[in-house]
Amino acid sequence: MPELLMNAQPVLSLRLSASYPGRPAVLRDLALDVRPREILGLVGQSGCGKSTMALAILKLLFLKGGKMSGSIQFNGRDLLPLKEKEMRGLRGKEIALVSQSPISSLNPALRIRTQMEEAWNIHRRTTREECTRAVLGALESVSLPADETFLRQYPAQLSVGQAQRVLIAMAVLHRPPLLIADEPTSALDIIIQSEVLELFSSLSRKLGMSILYISHDLLSVAKISHRVAVMSQGEIVECRKTAELFTNPLHAYTRKLIAALPVAPAFSSGETLVYPEHATMIAGAELKTPNLTM
């Protein structure tokens, strides 16, 4: 990542605490920054608070009875005091979300065209021709057929991989500065997962978009992230450049995560990380730190 972007004002800066009824301190004074045009990976075991943080950024915790305090600085503006009407103007346009369940996230009763047009029209008032151009452009950007045959399909007629790409296309329709990807590859097979990871990297470069990539899969996070943040029990315990974190993890929990990998991440130089806890290292997993020069 160029030094200029390393030192730039963060797109997102969090200082958050959150809780649910009967579950205090789900997030405990969590501190995290996402920089311009950066892919920041967030890893941690299930239940550590990753998805709670994603909902908190979008101010959707109330849907699950949650409460939060602190600050959510987005492009220099604190989102926490905003009313729901103001947040509806931001969600999808300035901050987009790609979730982990593509089929259930799409309305099974509506054609793909209808759902994408609704995603466009909720934030923009344009002619039908302009809307169609935007929808087709979004489909092309995620390598889906940009034609009437595809747009007339219902979600049930799509593969899981196609449905996930539709969700990504909807998320980037308005070219938001920040995309939150919450476990977006957990329902995909390994080949489609790799293709989706490459797609996120490509979209970040082409659109100049920051991505908060949330996953429990450390290998997928390592593949595309410029930096990696490690969450444990509602706190960020370590956040560093990807290569630095893998070669010299500082926190005990980070070391435990890396040592538990079934496949050893390898850098583009061919070096493989070796830990005493790994009885056998399987070659082939490649870790590349993306280039942010575009």
C-alpha positions in Angstrom: 0.0 0.0 0.0 1.5 3.4 -1.0 2.6 5.5 2.0 0.2 8.3 0.9 -2.8 6.0 1.5 -1.3 4.5 4.6 -1.4 8.0 6.2 -4.7 9.1 4.6 -7.7 10.0 6.7 -9.6 6.7 7.3 -12.8 6.1 5.4 -14.1 4.4 8.5 -12.9 4.8 12.1 -14.7 2.8 14.9 -14.7 3.1 18.6 -17.5 0.9 19.6 -19.1 -1.0 22.5 -22.2 -3.1 21.9 -24.5 -5.5 23.8 -27.7 -7.5 23.6 -30.2 -8.3 26.3 -28.6 -11.0 28.4 -25.3 -10.6 26.5 -23.3 -7.6 27.8 -20.1 -6.5 26.2 -20.4 -8.3 22.9 -18.1 -5.5 21.6 -15.8 -4.0 24.2 -14.4 -0.6 23.2 -13.5 -2.0 19.8 -11.1 0.2 17.8 -10.6 -0.2 14.1 -9.8 2.0 11.0 -10.4 1.3 7.3 -8.2 3.4 4.9 -9.1 4.6 1.5 -9.0 1.9 -1.3 -7.9 -0.7 1.3 -9.1 -4.2 1.7 -9.0 -4.8 5.5 -9.5 -8.4 6.5 -11.2 -9.2 9.9 -10.9 -12.6 11.3 -11.9 -14.3 14.5 -13.8 -17.4 15.7 -17.6 -17.7 15.5 -19.3 -15.7 18.1 -16.5 -13.2 18.7 -18.6 -10.2 17.5 -17.6 -9.9 13.8 -21.2 -9.8 12.4 -22.3 -7.6 15.4 -19.7 -5.1 14.3 -21.0 -5.1 10.7 -24.6 -4.5 11.9 -23.4 -1.8 14.2 -21.6 0.1 11.4 -24.9 0.1 9.5 -26.8 1.0 12.7 -29.0 -2.1 12.4 -28.4 -3.6 15.8 -31.8 -2.5 16.9 -33.3 -5.2 14.7 -31.9 -7.7 17.1 -32.5 -5.7 20.2 -28.9 -4.6 20.5 -27.5 -1.3 21.9 -24.2 0.4 21.2 -22.1 3.4 22.3 -19.0 5.1 21.1 -18.5 6.6 17.6 -18.7 5.5 14.0 -16.7 8.0 12.0 -17.5 7.6 8.2 -15.6 10.1 5.9 -15.3 12.4 8.9 -18.9 12.2 10.0 -20.2 10.5 13.1 -23.0 8.1 12.1 -24.0 7.3 15.7 -26.2 10.4 16.3 -28.0 10.0 12.9 -31.7 9.2 12.7 -33.0 6.2 10.9 -34.2 8.3 7.9 -30.7 9.6 7.4 -29.1 6.2 7.7 -31.5 4.8 5.0 -30.0 7.4 2.7 -26.5 6.1 3.4 -27.1 2.3 3.4 -26.5 0.9 -0.1 -25.4 4.3 -1.5 -22.4 5.1 0.7 -22.0 1.9 2.7 -23.0 -1.4 1.0 -23.3 -4.9 2.5 -22.7 -8.3 0.9 -23.9 -11.0 3.3 -23.1 -14.7 3.6 -26.5 -16.2 2.4 -26.9 -15.1 -1.3 -30.1 -17.1 -2.0 -31.9 -16.1 1.1 -30.8 -12.4 0.7 -32.7 -12.2 -2.6 -36.4 -12.0 -2.9 -37.6 -15.3 -4.4 -40.8 -13.7 -5.8 -39.1 -11.0 -7.9 -37.0 -11.2 -11.0 -33.4 -10.1 -10.9 -34.2 -7.1 -13.0 -36.8 -5.9 -10.6 -34.6 -6.3 -7.6 -31.6 -4.5 -9.2 -33.9 -1.7 -10.5 -35.3 -1.2 -6.9 -31.7 -1.0 -5.5 -31.0 1.7 -8.1 -34.2 3.7 -7.8 -34.2 3.9 -4.0 -31.3 6.3 -4.2 -31.5 7.9 -7.6 -34.3 9.3 -9.8 -33.3 8.7 -13.4 -34.9 7.6 -16.6 -35.5 3.9 -17.2 -32.8 3.9 -19.9 -30.2 5.3 -17.4 -31.3 2.7 -14.8 -31.0 -0.1 -17.3 -27.5 1.1 -18.3 -26.5 1.1 -14.6 -27.9 -2.3 -14.0 -26.2 -3.8 -17.1 -22.9 -2.2 -16.2 -23.0 -3.6 -12.7 -23.7 -7.1 -14.0 -20.8 -6.8 -16.4 -18.5 -5.6 -13.6 -19.1 -8.9 -11.8 -18.8 -11.1 -14.9 -22.5 -12.0 -15.2 -24.6 -12.0 -18.5 -25.7 -8.4 -19.1 -28.8 -9.4 -21.1 -32.6 -9.6 -20.8 -32.5 -13.4 -20.5 -30.5 -13.3 -17.3 -32.5 -10.3 -15.9 -35.8 -12.2 -16.3 -34.6 -15.1 -14.1 -35.7 -15.6 -10.5 -33.2 -16.3 -7.7 -34.2 -20.0 -7.6 -33.0 -20.3 -11.2 -29.4 -19.1 -10.3 -26.5 -21.1 -8.9 -25.3 -20.0 -5.5 -22.2 -18.4 -7.1 -24.4 -16.5 -9.6 -26.6 -15.3 -6.7 -23.6 -14.1 -4.8 -22.4 -12.1 -7.8 -25.9 -10.6 -8.2 -25.6 -9.4 -4.5 -22.2 -7.9 -5.2 -23.5 -6.2 -8.4 -26.3 -4.7 -6.4 -23.8 -3.6 -3.7 -21.6 -1.7 -6.2 -24.4 -0.2 -8.3 -23.9 3.2 -6.6 -20.1 2.8 -6.3 -20.0 3.2 -2.5 -16.8 4.3 -0.8 -17.1 1.3 1.6 -18.3 -2.2 1.1 -18.8 -4.6 4.0 -18.5 -8.2 3.0 -19.7 -10.4 5.9 -18.6 -14.1 5.3 -19.4 -13.7 1.6 -17.7 -17.0 0.5 -18.9 -19.3 3.3 -21.6 -20.9 1.2 -19.4 -21.3 -1.9 -17.3 -24.2 -3.2 -13.5 -23.6 -3.3 -13.4 -22.7 -7.0 -16.2 -20.1 -6.9 -14.8 -18.8 -3.6 -11.5 -18.1 -5.3 -13.3 -16.3 -8.2 -15.2 -14.2 -5.8 -12.1 -13.2 -3.9 -10.5 -12.1 -7.2 -13.6 -10.2 -8.0 -13.4 -8.2 -4.7 -9.8 -7.4 -5.4 -10.6 -6.2 -8.9 -13.6 -4.1 -7.8 -11.5 -2.4 -5.1 -8.9 -1.5 -7.7 -11.2 -0.3 -10.4 -13.7 1.6 -8.3 -11.3 2.9 -5.6 -13.5 1.2 -3.0 -12.5 0.3 0.5 -13.6 -3.2 1.6 -14.0 -4.6 5.1 -13.8 -8.3 4.4 -15.1 -10.3 7.4 -14.4 -14.1 7.7 -13.4 -16.9 10.0 -11.3 -18.3 7.1 -7.8 -16.9 7.6 -6.5 -18.2 4.3 -9.1 -16.3 2.2 -8.5 -13.2 4.2 -4.8 -13.5 3.7 -5.2 -13.9 -0.1 -6.7 -10.4 -0.7 -6.2 -8.2 2.3 -3.7 -5.3 2.7 -4.0 -5.5 6.4 -5.6 -8.1 8.8 -7.3 -7.3 12.1 -7.8 -10.2 14.6 -10.8 -10.1 16.8 -11.2 -12.0 20.1 -14.0 -11.7 22.6 -15.3 -8.4 21.2 -11.9 -6.7 20.9 -9.3 -6.1 18.2 -6.2 -7.8 19.6 -3.9 -7.2 16.7 -4.1 -5.3 13.4 -1.1 -5.2 11.0 0.0 -5.5 7.4 -0.9 -9.0 6.1 2.7 -10.3 5.6 3.9 -8.9 8.9 1.1 -10.5 10.8 1.7 -13.9 9.2 5.5 -13.8 9.6 5.6 -12.4 13.1 2.3 -12.6 14.9 2.5 -10.7 18.2 -0.7 -11.8 20.1 -1.1 -15.3 21.5 -4.5 -15.7 19.9 -3.1 -14.7 16.5 -0.4 -17.2 16.8 -2.9 -19.9 17.8 -5.1 -19.1 14.7 -2.1 -19.3 12.3 -0.7 -22.5 13.9 -4.2 -24.1 13.5 -4.2 -23.6 9.7 -4.4 -27.0 7.8 -2.5 -25.4 4.9 0.6 -23.2 5.4 0.2 -19.8 3.7 3.1 -19.2 1.2 4.3 -15.9 0.0 4.8 -15.1 -3.7 8.5 -15.7 -3.1 7.8 -19.3 -2.4 8.6 -19.1 1.3 6.3 -21.2 3.5 5.5 -20.3 7.1 6.4 -23.2 9.5 5.3 -23.5 13.1 6.1 -26.3 15.5 2.4 -27.0 15.9 2.1 -28.0 12.2 2.9 -31.7 12.0 2.6 -31.6 8.2 2.7 -28.5 6.0 0.8 -28.7 2.7 2.2 -26.5 0.0 0.2 -24.6 -2.5 -1.7 -21.9 -0.6 -0.5 -18.5 -1.9 -0.5 -15.3 0.1 -0.1 -12.1 -2.0 -0.4 -8.6 -0.6 -2.5 -6.7 -3.2 -1.1 -3.6 -4.9 -3.0 -0.3 -4.3 -1.2 1.8 -6.8 -4.1 2.1 -9.3 
